[in-house]
Amino acid sequence: MGSREAERDAVLRALVPVVDGIAATFGPVCEAVLHDYRRPEESVVAVAGSVTGRTVGGAMSEIGLRVLARGDEARDELNYVTRTGTGKLVKSSTMVLRDSTGAVFGALCVNVDVTEVDRVQQLLSALAGTAAGPSQAPVTTFGDDIDSVVDALLDEHLRRQDQTWPALDRTRRLALFRGLDERGVFAVRRSVEQVAGRLGISRASAYNYLAQARTTAEDQGRPRMG
């Protein structure tokens, strides 16, 4: 185990100058972020650029949590577009890092602010008479605080249910916990307590719902998370 951890540390150290090089090559609209998934709450080990405002020691985003939840089955996610909470349109790629055994332990992410490019494209389309509606990219929470990421994912799931927690029946409550689990929320320390507090239920109840959701997922042939 010690040699494997040393190998992972060496890979991360080797990629630090790559992070700087990527950001320097593409300029101020580009950000490169290096993540160590062994520490989800403070996964950022190197960052260059400021598209999402992340700093070293910051937390992974909900995208990172999703990759983490997939474990060694995770695949690179390339050239996807999201929108930050401040309205920036960001094109990103997330490339997973594996050790010599094939185990996923981190990721190298590249984020490019394409907000102005999108505006120019909309303007040119309007001038050409082929204007389409504004880009509808999903909003992603980026921040150094993992609690804000967990809160955003919980809020998203509740909005999708279009009901408050007390109004949900048992099936939908289990679906909510299963959805959070599949997004990697419960890989974060103290996340069960945080979710319980937000929902106004006891920690024991939250753990019970999570256990039932995982059992249901296994019965339906889904992989268990965590």
C-alpha positions in Angstrom: 0.0 0.0 0.0 2.8 2.4 0.8 4.4 2.0 -2.6 1.1 2.6 -4.3 0.6 5.8 -2.3 4.1 6.9 -3.2 3.4 6.2 -6.9 0.3 8.4 -6.7 2.1 11.2 -5.0 4.8 11.1 -7.7 2.3 11.3 -10.5 0.6 14.3 -8.9 4.0 16.1 -8.4 4.9 15.4 -12.0 1.6 17.0 -13.2 2.0 20.3 -11.3 4.1 21.9 -14.0 1.7 20.6 -16.6 -1.1 22.5 -14.9 0.9 25.7 -15.1 1.8 25.0 -18.7 -1.8 24.5 -19.9 -3.0 27.7 -18.3 0.0 29.7 -19.6 -0.6 28.4 -23.1 -4.3 29.3 -23.4 -4.2 32.5 -21.4 -6.6 34.2 -18.9 -9.7 32.4 -20.2 -8.2 29.0 -19.2 -7.9 27.3 -15.8 -6.2 24.0 -15.0 -6.9 22.1 -11.8 -5.2 19.0 -10.4 -7.3 16.9 -8.0 -6.3 14.3 -5.4 -9.4 12.2 -4.9 -8.0 10.7 -1.7 -9.1 13.9 -0.1 -12.5 14.9 -1.5 -12.9 17.8 1.0 -9.7 19.4 -0.1 -8.8 17.7 -3.3 -7.3 20.7 -5.2 -3.5 20.2 -5.0 -2.6 22.6 -7.8 -4.4 25.3 -9.8 -3.5 27.8 -12.5 -5.9 30.4 -13.8 -9.1 31.7 -12.2 -12.1 30.7 -14.3 -13.9 29.0 -11.3 -12.0 30.8 -8.5 -10.7 27.6 -7.0 -7.6 27.6 -4.8 -5.2 25.0 -3.5 -6.8 23.1 -0.6 -10.3 23.6 -2.0 -12.9 21.0 -2.6 -13.9 19.1 -5.7 -17.0 20.2 -7.6 -20.1 18.1 -8.1 -18.5 16.9 -11.4 -15.6 15.5 -9.4 -18.0 13.9 -6.9 -19.8 12.2 -9.8 -16.5 10.8 -11.1 -15.5 9.7 -7.6 -18.7 7.9 -7.2 -18.0 5.8 -10.3 -14.7 4.6 -8.7 -12.4 2.7 -11.0 -15.2 2.6 -13.7 -14.9 6.3 -14.2 -14.0 7.5 -17.6 -12.7 10.8 -19.0 -15.4 13.4 -19.5 -14.3 15.6 -22.4 -15.5 18.9 -23.9 -18.7 19.3 -21.8 -20.3 22.7 -21.1 -21.6 24.0 -17.8 -22.5 27.4 -16.3 -21.2 28.7 -13.1 -23.3 30.3 -10.4 -22.1 33.7 -11.6 -23.2 33.1 -15.2 -20.0 32.1 -16.9 -20.3 29.6 -19.6 -17.5 27.1 -19.2 -16.2 24.4 -21.5 -14.4 21.7 -19.6 -12.6 18.4 -19.8 -12.0 16.1 -16.8 -9.3 13.4 -17.3 -9.0 10.8 -14.6 -5.7 9.8 -13.2 -4.9 6.1 -12.5 -2.1 4.3 -10.8 -0.3 1.3 -12.3 -3.1 -1.0 -11.0 -5.7 1.0 -12.9 -7.2 2.5 -9.8 -8.6 6.0 -10.1 -7.1 8.4 -7.6 -7.4 11.9 -9.1 -8.1 14.0 -12.1 -6.7 16.8 -14.2 -9.4 19.3 -15.2 -9.2 22.0 -17.8 -11.8 24.8 -17.8 -12.2 27.4 -20.5 -14.4 30.5 -20.1 -16.3 30.6 -23.4 -18.9 33.2 -22.3 -17.7 35.9 -24.7 -17.4 33.3 -27.5 -21.0 32.3 -27.0 -22.1 36.0 -27.0 -20.3 36.6 -30.3 -21.8 33.5 -31.8 -25.3 34.6 -30.8 -24.6 38.1 -32.3 -23.3 36.6 -35.6 -26.3 34.2 -35.7 -28.7 37.2 -35.2 -27.0 39.1 -38.0 -27.2 36.1 -40.3 -30.8 35.6 -39.5 -30.2 32.2 -37.9 -30.4 33.2 -34.3 -31.1 30.4 -31.8 -32.0 30.7 -28.2 -29.2 31.4 -25.5 -27.1 28.4 -24.5 -28.8 26.3 -21.9 -26.0 24.7 -20.0 -26.5 23.1 -16.6 -25.4 25.2 -13.6 -22.4 23.7 -11.7 -21.3 24.7 -8.3 -17.6 25.4 -8.0 -16.1 26.4 -4.7 -13.4 25.7 -2.1 -16.1 24.6 0.4 -17.4 21.1 -0.1 -20.5 21.9 2.0 -21.7 24.3 -0.6 -21.3 21.6 -3.3 -23.3 19.1 -1.2 -26.0 21.7 -0.5 -26.3 22.5 -4.3 -26.7 18.8 -5.2 -29.4 18.4 -2.4 -31.2 21.5 -3.6 -31.1 20.2 -7.2 -32.6 16.9 -6.2 -35.4 18.5 -4.2 -36.2 20.8 -7.1 -36.4 17.8 -9.4 -38.9 16.2 -7.0 -40.8 19.6 -6.9 -41.7 18.9 -3.3 -40.3 19.5 0.2 -38.9 16.6 2.1 -42.0 16.2 4.4 -44.2 15.9 1.3 -42.2 13.1 -0.3 -43.5 9.5 0.1 -41.1 6.7 1.0 -40.3 5.8 -2.6 -39.3 9.3 -3.5 -37.3 9.7 -0.3 -35.3 6.6 -1.1 -34.9 7.9 -4.7 -33.5 11.2 -3.3 -30.9 9.3 -1.2 -30.1 7.0 -4.1 -29.6 9.9 -6.4 -27.3 11.7 -4.0 -25.3 8.5 -3.5 -24.9 8.0 -7.2 -23.6 11.6 -7.5 -20.9 10.8 -4.9 -22.2 13.0 -2.1 -21.8 10.3 0.6 -18.1 9.8 -0.2 -17.6 13.1 1.6 -17.0 13.1 5.4 -19.9 14.3 7.5 -22.1 14.6 4.4 -24.8 12.3 6.0 -25.0 14.6 8.9 -25.1 17.6 6.6 -28.0 16.2 4.5 -29.8 15.1 7.7 -29.6 18.7 9.1 -30.8 20.2 5.8 -33.8 17.8 5.7 -34.6 18.2 9.4 -34.2 14.5 10.2 -32.0 12.6 12.6 -28.6 11.3 11.6 -29.9 7.8 12.4 -32.8 8.3 10.0 -30.5 9.5 7.3 -28.2 6.5 7.6 -31.3 4.3 7.5 -32.6 5.9 4.3 -29.1 5.6 2.7 -28.9 1.9 3.7 -32.3 1.2 2.2 -31.5 3.1 -0.9 -28.3 1.1 -1.5 -30.2 -2.2 -0.9 -32.8 -1.1 -3.4 -30.1 -0.2 -5.9 -28.4 -3.6 -5.5 -31.8 -5.4 -5.9 -32.3 -3.5 -9.2 -28.8 -4.4 -10.4 -27.2 -1.0 -9.9 -23.7 -0.8 -8.5 -23.4 0.1 -4.9 -21.7 3.4 -4.2 -19.2 4.0 -1.4 
